[in-house]
Amino acid sequence: MESWDLALTLLGIAYGFMLIAGFFIRNRLTDMFRLDKLFVPKPSFATTGINLVAGIAIAGYNIYSLFR
């Protein structure tokens, strides 16, 4: 894996874990990265499940790419 590929993969893993943390932890840092705040017209606690699903998918794919 080249250095740029490795850097992007590690950033993808970090972003995935940040989305997962945004589901469980509510503060200013995790609120900045929430996908439901970007795409849902009226985000609420009920829409935070989007972040958990997307975080697992993003982190999982990047971990898979790291070890492939």
N, C-alpha and C positions, 0 to 999 in steps of 0.2 A: 504494500500500500504506500503510495507516495505521500509526501508531507502534507499537501493540500487536501488530499482525500482523507487522511487521518485527522486533520484539524476539523474538517467539516463533519466527519462522523462523530468526533467527540463533542462538537457543538450541538449536533442533533441529539445525542444522548442527553446532554445537559438540558436542552430545551424540553425534551420529552419528560424528564424528571421534574422540571419546573412546572409543566402542565399538570402532572400528577400531584405535585405539592399544592398547586392552586385549587385542586379539588378538596384537599383536607385542611389546608392552612389559608386563612384569609388575612392578608396584609397588603401594604402598598406594592411590594416587590412582586408578589405572585399575581396581583390584580393587573399589573401592566402586561403580563404575558397571556392572559386568559383569552382563548379563542371565542368564547361566547360573547364577550364584550365587544369583539370586533365584528361579528357577523349576525348576531341576534339583535333585533330592534330594541327589545326591552329585556336585558339580561337580569336574571334573578338567581336565587339559590337553586331553583329547579333546573336551570339550564347549565349548571356547572358540571353535569355528567358528560357533556361534550368534551370537556378538558381531560377527564379521566380516560375516556376511550381514545381520544387523539394522542394523549401522552403515552399510553401503552403502545399504540401503533407506531408512533414516531421513535420512541426509545427502543422498542423491540426490533424494528427494522434496522436501526443503526447499530445495535448490538450484533444482530445477525450479519450485517455488512462488515463489521469489525473482525469477526472470527471466520468469515467465509474465505 
